[in-house]
Amino acid sequence: MRLRFTAGITALLCAGSICLAQTAPTAADEKGLWEIWKMQQEKPEEYANLSTNCLEFVKKNPKDPLSIVAMTMASWYLLKLDNKEAAAKLLRTVETPLKTDGLNTSASNMAKTWLSRLDLEQVRNALQLYYRQKIEYPKTLDLIKPFQKNGQPPLADRFGKPWVYGLAEFKNLKKLGTLYAMYGQQYTIKSASLGTNSELKAAIKIPYSSGIPLKPVKMISGTPGKEMVQLESTDGKQTKVVMSIGTDNGGISLNYVGPKLLILSDMNHWLILPRPY
């Protein structure tokens, strides 16, 4: 069953990514994306079905500007299924934006965010290989270059910033802590771009779109291309903000305003909402 599912995902992935890269966008299938989103809200743990539905959307609507949203959502479900290889392939498809609009830019940043976390796991694996041979961690990451089975581990995150790496003391061993750091028995590492949100295991546990506590209140302007939306917080803070496409508020951006839907993102997830009137 696992093999059949993986093969199906691979076929959909290849068909979707090729078409997405080679064709121009047309009208957005908001209804189709909304159906997927409703399932995400009603059955959030059906990752296999959700990823399949997202990739079917891409295959059916290769020219649709919303396909890039479905593509990146599918990658998250695949990560939840621990199918890192398929997830990474999808993310690499959208890492370089085809356009500079809100959806493509945010999808690119989202891809770089998750790919950086996957890359960091490769670096950690290389560090462990180094430790097994040297019985210590290296003073600098340059020393791990030969210690990766499938090529050299990346020495920077997907935003081009070098990893923040260093040997560390054991906090609970005050007398021996400095010695442990001196002899390379513990280290710290993170993405300079993602900071404390660098670890894949922690990031994938965060419920989808929970970091975007906003809901729409009303349209301030409905002029095509110049839409402005008033939103308010859903976290009890009673904060109200006005956003237009491409604006950023506390790391949350408004990426799409359509006839029926709004789409926001926070570099980790999308949030799809009905358009207010």
BALOBA-1460 file (C-alpha; in Angstrom, 3 decimals):
// residues 277
<rec num="1" residu="m" x="0.000" y="0.000" z="0.000"/>
<rec num="2" residu="r" x="2.875" y="2.322" z="0.837"/>
<rec num="3" residu="l" x="4.544" y="1.586" z="-2.502"/>
<rec num="4" residu="r" x="1.355" y="2.247" z="-4.435"/>
<rec num="5" residu="f" x="0.835" y="5.544" z="-2.623"/>
<rec num="6" residu="t" x="4.438" y="6.643" z="-3.231"/>
<rec num="7" residu="a" x="4.268" y="5.751" z="-6.909"/>
<rec num="8" residu="g" x="1.031" y="7.690" z="-7.295"/>
<rec num="9" residu="i" x="2.493" y="10.729" z="-5.583"/>
<rec num="10" residu="t" x="5.588" y="10.580" z="-7.796"/>
<rec num="11" residu="a" x="3.522" y="10.449" z="-10.990"/>
<rec num="12" residu="l" x="1.361" y="13.371" z="-9.899"/>
<rec num="13" residu="l" x="4.384" y="15.307" z="-8.729"/>
<rec num="14" residu="c" x="6.220" y="14.974" z="-12.024"/>
<rec num="15" residu="a" x="3.195" y="15.907" z="-14.102"/>
<rec num="16" residu="g" x="2.342" y="18.872" z="-11.890"/>
<rec num="17" residu="s" x="5.833" y="20.343" z="-11.569"/>
<rec num="18" residu="i" x="6.583" y="20.187" z="-15.294"/>
<rec num="19" residu="c" x="3.334" y="21.859" z="-16.286"/>
<rec num="20" residu="l" x="3.598" y="24.466" z="-13.575"/>
<rec num="21" residu="a" x="7.012" y="25.497" z="-14.831"/>
<rec num="22" residu="q" x="6.142" y="25.606" z="-18.534"/>
<rec num="23" residu="t" x="2.727" y="27.224" z="-18.820"/>
<rec num="24" residu="a" x="1.205" y="30.647" z="-18.217"/>
<rec num="25" residu="p" x="-1.503" y="31.227" z="-15.580"/>
<rec num="26" residu="t" x="-5.204" y="31.503" z="-16.366"/>
<rec num="27" residu="a" x="-8.322" y="31.996" z="-14.252"/>
<rec num="28" residu="a" x="-8.085" y="30.768" z="-10.661"/>
<rec num="29" residu="d" x="-10.098" y="27.724" z="-9.587"/>
<rec num="30" residu="e" x="-11.050" y="29.144" z="-6.202"/>
<rec num="31" residu="k" x="-13.799" y="26.583" z="-5.694"/>
<rec num="32" residu="g" x="-11.405" y="23.659" z="-6.180"/>
<rec num="33" residu="l" x="-8.832" y="25.071" z="-3.744"/>
<rec num="34" residu="w" x="-11.547" y="25.892" z="-1.218"/>
<rec num="35" residu="e" x="-12.728" y="22.270" z="-1.273"/>
<rec num="36" residu="i" x="-9.219" y="21.148" z="-0.372"/>
<rec num="37" residu="w" x="-9.038" y="23.764" z="2.370"/>
<rec num="38" residu="k" x="-12.347" y="22.642" z="3.846"/>
<rec num="39" residu="m" x="-11.025" y="19.098" z="4.041"/>
<rec num="40" residu="q" x="-7.865" y="20.443" z="5.705"/>
<rec num="41" residu="q" x="-10.051" y="22.076" z="8.347"/>
<rec num="42" residu="e" x="-12.414" y="19.144" z="8.823"/>
<rec num="43" residu="k" x="-9.926" y="16.248" z="8.554"/>
<rec num="44" residu="p" x="-6.511" y="17.802" z="9.208"/>
<rec num="45" residu="e" x="-4.754" y="14.479" z="9.855"/>
<rec num="46" residu="e" x="-5.673" y="12.830" z="6.540"/>
<rec num="47" residu="y" x="-2.286" y="13.793" z="5.132"/>
<rec num="48" residu="a" x="-2.213" y="11.155" z="2.387"/>
<rec num="49" residu="n" x="-5.589" y="12.163" z="0.969"/>
<rec num="50" residu="l" x="-4.828" y="15.855" z="1.323"/>
<rec num="51" residu="s" x="-1.498" y="15.590" z="-0.480"/>
<rec num="52" residu="t" x="-3.107" y="13.541" z="-3.263"/>
<rec num="53" residu="n" x="-5.936" y="16.052" z="-3.646"/>
<rec num="54" residu="c" x="-3.473" y="18.941" z="-3.813"/>
<rec num="55" residu="l" x="-1.419" y="17.263" z="-6.509"/>
<rec num="56" residu="e" x="-4.549" y="16.305" z="-8.450"/>
<rec num="57" residu="f" x="-5.471" y="20.012" z="-8.351"/>
<rec num="58" residu="v" x="-2.071" y="20.896" z="-9.818"/>
<rec num="59" residu="k" x="-2.374" y="18.217" z="-12.501"/>
<rec num="60" residu="k" x="-5.893" y="19.319" z="-13.426"/>
<rec num="61" residu="n" x="-5.110" y="23.050" z="-13.296"/>
<rec num="62" residu="p" x="-1.474" y="23.441" z="-14.444"/>
<rec num="63" residu="k" x="-2.010" y="27.022" z="-15.601"/>
<rec num="64" residu="d" x="-3.907" y="28.066" z="-12.493"/>
<rec num="65" residu="p" x="-2.137" y="30.726" z="-10.365"/>
<rec num="66" residu="l" x="-3.429" y="28.875" z="-7.269"/>
<rec num="67" residu="s" x="-1.574" y="25.683" z="-8.250"/>
<rec num="68" residu="i" x="1.500" y="27.008" z="-6.459"/>
<rec num="69" residu="v" x="-0.530" y="27.142" z="-3.236"/>
<rec num="70" residu="a" x="-1.704" y="23.545" z="-3.674"/>
<rec num="71" residu="m" x="1.862" y="22.490" z="-4.509"/>
<rec num="72" residu="t" x="3.347" y="23.886" z="-1.298"/>
<rec num="73" residu="m" x="0.467" y="22.584" z="0.805"/>
<rec num="74" residu="a" x="1.115" y="19.115" z="-0.641"/>
<rec num="75" residu="s" x="4.763" y="19.355" z="0.393"/>
<rec num="76" residu="w" x="3.747" y="19.991" z="4.013"/>
<rec num="77" residu="y" x="1.443" y="16.953" z="4.058"/>
<rec num="78" residu="l" x="4.250" y="14.839" z="2.616"/>
<rec num="79" residu="l" x="6.567" y="16.032" z="5.375"/>
<rec num="80" residu="k" x="3.931" y="14.983" z="7.903"/>
<rec num="81" residu="l" x="4.027" y="11.558" z="6.237"/>
<rec num="82" residu="d" x="7.843" y="11.598" z="6.566"/>
<rec num="83" residu="n" x="8.171" y="11.467" z="2.779"/>
<rec num="84" residu="k" x="10.998" y="14.003" z="2.747"/>
<rec num="85" residu="e" x="12.265" y="13.165" z="-0.720"/>
<rec num="86" residu="a" x="8.923" y="13.861" z="-2.425"/>
<rec num="87" residu="a" x="8.353" y="16.967" z="-0.300"/>
<rec num="88" residu="a" x="11.778" y="18.352" z="-1.191"/>
<rec num="89" residu="k" x="11.168" y="17.750" z="-4.899"/>
<rec num="90" residu="l" x="7.969" y="19.783" z="-4.742"/>
<rec num="91" residu="l" x="9.619" y="22.554" z="-2.761"/>
<rec num="92" residu="r" x="12.530" y="22.813" z="-5.191"/>
<rec num="93" residu="t" x="9.986" y="23.265" z="-7.990"/>
<rec num="94" residu="v" x="8.768" y="26.550" z="-6.488"/>
<rec num="95" residu="e" x="11.980" y="27.681" z="-4.760"/>
<rec num="96" residu="t" x="12.825" y="29.993" z="-7.663"/>
<rec num="97" residu="p" x="9.740" y="32.159" z="-8.289"/>
<rec num="98" residu="l" x="8.376" y="32.195" z="-11.826"/>
<rec num="99" residu="k" x="6.848" y="35.627" z="-11.189"/>
<rec num="100" residu="t" x="7.243" y="38.419" z="-8.660"/>
<rec num="101" residu="d" x="3.603" y="38.454" z="-7.556"/>
<rec num="102" residu="g" x="2.499" y="37.785" z="-3.992"/>
<rec num="103" residu="l" x="1.734" y="34.085" z="-4.413"/>
<rec num="104" residu="n" x="4.974" y="33.200" z="-6.194"/>
<rec num="105" residu="t" x="7.155" y="35.259" z="-3.859"/>
<rec num="106" residu="s" x="5.567" y="33.770" z="-0.745"/>
<rec num="107" residu="a" x="5.694" y="30.244" z="-2.155"/>
<rec num="108" residu="s" x="9.403" y="30.746" z="-2.875"/>
<rec num="109" residu="n" x="10.067" y="31.943" z="0.685"/>
<rec num="110" residu="m" x="8.018" y="29.056" z="2.052"/>
<rec num="111" residu="a" x="10.038" y="26.582" z="-0.022"/>
<rec num="112" residu="k" x="13.327" y="28.102" z="1.146"/>
<rec num="113" residu="t" x="12.144" y="27.906" z="4.760"/>
<rec num="114" residu="w" x="11.287" y="24.192" z="4.674"/>
<rec num="115" residu="l" x="14.246" y="23.265" z="2.450"/>
<rec num="116" residu="s" x="16.553" y="25.008" z="4.920"/>
<rec num="117" residu="r" x="15.184" y="22.774" z="7.665"/>
<rec num="118" residu="l" x="15.728" y="19.686" z="5.519"/>
<rec num="119" residu="d" x="19.250" y="20.854" z="4.692"/>
<rec num="120" residu="l" x="19.985" y="21.360" z="8.376"/>
<rec num="121" residu="e" x="19.205" y="17.690" z="8.943"/>
<rec num="122" residu="q" x="21.860" y="16.811" z="6.363"/>
<rec num="123" residu="v" x="24.364" y="18.974" z="8.202"/>
<rec num="124" residu="r" x="23.498" y="17.282" z="11.496"/>
<rec num="125" residu="n" x="23.995" y="13.876" z="9.878"/>
<rec num="126" residu="a" x="27.406" y="14.944" z="8.622"/>
<rec num="127" residu="l" x="28.295" y="16.187" z="12.101"/>
<rec num="128" residu="q" x="27.394" y="12.794" z="13.547"/>
<rec num="129" residu="l" x="29.564" y="11.016" z="10.956"/>
<rec num="130" residu="y" x="32.418" y="13.330" z="11.863"/>
<rec num="131" residu="y" x="31.915" y="12.628" z="15.566"/>
<rec num="132" residu="r" x="31.964" y="8.863" z="15.075"/>
<rec num="133" residu="q" x="35.405" y="9.088" z="13.524"/>
<rec num="134" residu="k" x="36.931" y="11.898" z="15.562"/>
<rec num="135" residu="i" x="35.077" y="11.444" z="18.894"/>
<rec num="136" residu="e" x="34.506" y="15.175" z="18.895"/>
<rec num="137" residu="y" x="32.526" y="17.728" z="16.903"/>
<rec num="138" residu="p" x="34.449" y="20.056" z="14.571"/>
<rec num="139" residu="k" x="35.370" y="23.598" z="15.539"/>
<rec num="140" residu="t" x="34.065" y="24.859" z="12.185"/>
<rec num="141" residu="l" x="31.627" y="23.449" z="9.641"/>
<rec num="142" residu="d" x="34.239" y="23.510" z="6.885"/>
<rec num="143" residu="l" x="35.649" y="20.337" z="8.414"/>
<rec num="144" residu="i" x="32.516" y="18.278" z="7.706"/>
<rec num="145" residu="k" x="32.749" y="18.559" z="3.913"/>
<rec num="146" residu="p" x="34.106" y="15.000" z="3.459"/>
<rec num="147" residu="f" x="31.602" y="13.529" z="5.924"/>
<rec num="148" residu="q" x="28.432" y="13.267" z="3.858"/>
<rec num="149" residu="k" x="27.452" y="10.141" z="1.941"/>
<rec num="150" residu="n" x="25.504" y="11.910" z="-0.807"/>
<rec num="151" residu="g" x="27.771" y="14.825" z="-1.570"/>
<rec num="152" residu="q" x="28.842" y="17.756" z="0.550"/>
<rec num="153" residu="p" x="26.318" y="19.081" z="3.076"/>
<rec num="154" residu="p" x="25.143" y="22.650" z="2.432"/>
<rec num="155" residu="l" x="27.087" y="25.215" z="4.455"/>
<rec num="156" residu="a" x="24.366" y="27.873" z="4.219"/>
<rec num="157" residu="d" x="20.585" y="27.988" z="4.407"/>
<rec num="158" residu="r" x="18.415" y="28.500" z="1.314"/>
<rec num="159" residu="f" x="18.430" y="32.261" z="1.880"/>
<rec num="160" residu="g" x="22.195" y="32.252" z="1.383"/>
<rec num="161" residu="k" x="23.173" y="32.819" z="5.012"/>
<rec num="162" residu="p" x="25.821" y="30.560" z="6.628"/>
<rec num="163" residu="w" x="24.637" y="28.321" z="9.461"/>
<rec num="164" residu="v" x="25.148" y="29.724" z="12.940"/>
<rec num="165" residu="y" x="27.333" y="26.988" z="14.427"/>
<rec num="166" residu="g" x="29.526" y="26.646" z="17.488"/>
<rec num="167" residu="l" x="30.713" y="24.259" z="20.172"/>
<rec num="168" residu="a" x="28.667" y="24.488" z="23.353"/>
<rec num="169" residu="e" x="28.984" y="23.813" z="27.055"/>
<rec num="170" residu="f" x="26.798" y="21.407" z="29.006"/>
<rec num="171" residu="k" x="24.540" y="23.681" z="31.031"/>
<rec num="172" residu="n" x="24.133" y="21.258" z="33.951"/>
<rec num="173" residu="l" x="27.850" y="20.569" z="34.327"/>
<rec num="174" residu="k" x="29.256" y="23.846" z="35.564"/>
<rec num="175" residu="k" x="32.769" y="22.563" z="36.275"/>
<rec num="176" residu="l" x="33.084" y="20.280" z="33.289"/>
<rec num="177" residu="g" x="30.996" y="22.324" z="30.864"/>
<rec num="178" residu="t" x="33.903" y="24.391" z="29.571"/>
<rec num="179" residu="l" x="36.020" y="21.268" z="29.085"/>
<rec num="180" residu="y" x="33.227" y="19.577" z="27.129"/>
<rec num="181" residu="a" x="33.015" y="22.583" z="24.840"/>
<rec num="182" residu="m" x="36.812" y="22.690" z="24.514"/>
<rec num="183" residu="y" x="36.928" y="19.060" z="23.449"/>
<rec num="184" residu="g" x="33.964" y="19.310" z="21.106"/>
<rec num="185" residu="q" x="31.393" y="17.159" z="22.884"/>
<rec num="186" residu="q" x="28.352" y="19.321" z="22.174"/>
<rec num="187" residu="y" x="27.371" y="21.897" z="19.578"/>
<rec num="188" residu="t" x="24.603" y="24.308" z="18.632"/>
<rec num="189" residu="i" x="23.459" y="25.082" z="15.104"/>
<rec num="190" residu="k" x="20.621" y="27.032" z="13.517"/>
<rec num="191" residu="s" x="19.675" y="28.947" z="10.404"/>
<rec num="192" residu="a" x="20.535" y="32.633" z="10.595"/>
<rec num="193" residu="s" x="17.316" y="33.326" z="8.700"/>
<rec num="194" residu="l" x="14.986" y="31.140" z="10.792"/>
<rec num="195" residu="g" x="16.571" y="31.457" z="14.226"/>
<rec num="196" residu="t" x="14.824" y="29.372" z="16.870"/>
<rec num="197" residu="n" x="12.425" y="27.999" z="14.218"/>
<rec num="198" residu="s" x="15.197" y="26.146" z="12.389"/>
<rec num="199" residu="e" x="14.450" y="22.576" z="13.467"/>
<rec num="200" residu="l" x="12.275" y="20.443" z="11.185"/>
<rec num="201" residu="k" x="10.947" y="18.186" z="13.950"/>
<rec num="202" residu="a" x="9.641" y="21.127" z="15.972"/>
<rec num="203" residu="a" x="8.326" y="23.089" z="12.979"/>
<rec num="204" residu="i" x="6.349" y="20.187" z="11.508"/>
<rec num="205" residu="k" x="4.476" y="19.734" z="14.797"/>
<rec num="206" residu="i" x="2.936" y="23.207" z="14.572"/>
<rec num="207" residu="p" x="-0.702" y="22.922" z="13.382"/>
<rec num="208" residu="y" x="-1.209" y="24.207" z="9.862"/>
<rec num="209" residu="s" x="-1.872" y="27.989" z="9.645"/>
<rec num="210" residu="s" x="-1.982" y="28.354" z="13.454"/>
<rec num="211" residu="g" x="0.664" y="31.072" z="13.202"/>
<rec num="212" residu="i" x="-1.692" y="33.338" z="11.228"/>
<rec num="213" residu="p" x="-4.307" y="34.431" z="13.815"/>
<rec num="214" residu="l" x="-6.314" y="36.709" z="11.518"/>
<rec num="215" residu="k" x="-9.781" y="36.820" z="10.005"/>
<rec num="216" residu="p" x="-11.220" y="39.266" z="7.459"/>
<rec num="217" residu="v" x="-13.693" y="41.934" z="8.562"/>
<rec num="218" residu="k" x="-14.438" y="43.975" z="5.454"/>
<rec num="219" residu="m" x="-13.066" y="45.244" z="2.164"/>
<rec num="220" residu="i" x="-11.720" y="48.788" z="2.403"/>
<rec num="221" residu="s" x="-11.174" y="48.940" z="-1.341"/>
<rec num="222" residu="g" x="-12.311" y="46.482" z="-3.990"/>
<rec num="223" residu="t" x="-10.553" y="48.131" z="-6.933"/>
<rec num="224" residu="p" x="-8.926" y="45.307" z="-8.945"/>
<rec num="225" residu="g" x="-5.203" y="45.260" z="-8.303"/>
<rec num="226" residu="k" x="-5.556" y="47.742" z="-5.444"/>
<rec num="227" residu="e" x="-7.719" y="45.761" z="-3.029"/>
<rec num="228" residu="m" x="-7.393" y="46.615" z="0.653"/>
<rec num="229" residu="v" x="-8.749" y="44.365" z="3.389"/>
<rec num="230" residu="q" x="-9.366" y="45.006" z="7.060"/>
<rec num="231" residu="l" x="-8.570" y="42.003" z="9.244"/>
<rec num="232" residu="e" x="-8.746" y="41.410" z="12.971"/>
<rec num="233" residu="s" x="-6.878" y="39.040" z="15.237"/>
<rec num="234" residu="t" x="-8.361" y="35.763" z="16.444"/>
<rec num="235" residu="d" x="-5.982" y="35.350" z="19.391"/>
<rec num="236" residu="g" x="-7.949" y="37.519" z="21.812"/>
<rec num="237" residu="k" x="-5.825" y="40.644" z="21.311"/>
<rec num="238" residu="q" x="-8.554" y="42.440" z="19.327"/>
<rec num="239" residu="t" x="-5.986" y="43.877" z="16.941"/>
<rec num="240" residu="k" x="-7.165" y="45.254" z="13.604"/>
<rec num="241" residu="v" x="-4.936" y="45.710" z="10.546"/>
<rec num="242" residu="v" x="-5.458" y="46.879" z="6.983"/>
<rec num="243" residu="m" x="-3.511" y="44.989" z="4.327"/>
<rec num="244" residu="s" x="-3.144" y="45.044" z="0.559"/>
<rec num="245" residu="i" x="-1.533" y="42.434" z="-1.679"/>
<rec num="246" residu="g" x="2.169" y="42.176" z="-0.927"/>
<rec num="247" residu="t" x="2.082" y="43.979" z="2.416"/>
<rec num="248" residu="d" x="3.648" y="42.367" z="5.474"/>
<rec num="249" residu="n" x="2.457" y="42.668" z="9.060"/>
<rec num="250" residu="g" x="4.531" y="40.933" z="11.706"/>
<rec num="251" residu="g" x="5.763" y="38.287" z="9.275"/>
<rec num="252" residu="i" x="2.283" y="37.662" z="7.830"/>
<rec num="253" residu="s" x="1.606" y="38.746" z="4.256"/>
<rec num="254" residu="l" x="-1.515" y="39.053" z="2.135"/>
<rec num="255" residu="n" x="-0.802" y="37.264" z="-1.138"/>
<rec num="256" residu="y" x="-4.067" y="36.968" z="-3.022"/>
<rec num="257" residu="v" x="-7.458" y="38.676" z="-3.186"/>
<rec num="258" residu="g" x="-9.878" y="36.961" z="-5.555"/>
<rec num="259" residu="p" x="-13.600" y="37.127" z="-6.230"/>
<rec num="260" residu="k" x="-14.310" y="34.671" z="-3.403"/>
<rec num="261" residu="l" x="-11.079" y="34.044" z="-1.482"/>
<rec num="262" residu="l" x="-8.212" y="35.688" z="0.375"/>
<rec num="263" residu="i" x="-4.858" y="33.955" z="0.866"/>
<rec num="264" residu="l" x="-2.307" y="34.885" z="3.512"/>
<rec num="265" residu="s" x="1.000" y="33.265" z="4.483"/>
<rec num="266" residu="d" x="3.705" y="33.362" z="7.160"/>
<rec num="267" residu="m" x="6.599" y="31.592" z="5.338"/>
<rec num="268" residu="n" x="5.491" y="28.295" z="6.905"/>
<rec num="269" residu="h" x="1.832" y="27.892" z="5.931"/>
<rec num="270" residu="w" x="-0.999" y="29.402" z="3.938"/>
<rec num="271" residu="l" x="-4.288" y="30.608" z="5.371"/>
<rec num="272" residu="i" x="-7.250" y="30.565" z="2.978"/>
<rec num="273" residu="l" x="-10.324" y="32.614" z="3.914"/>
<rec num="274" residu="p" x="-13.591" y="33.736" z="2.340"/>
<rec num="275" residu="r" x="-13.440" y="37.248" z="0.915"/>
<rec num="276" residu="p" x="-15.473" y="39.732" z="2.975"/>
<rec num="277" residu="y" x="-17.841" y="42.281" z="1.487"/>
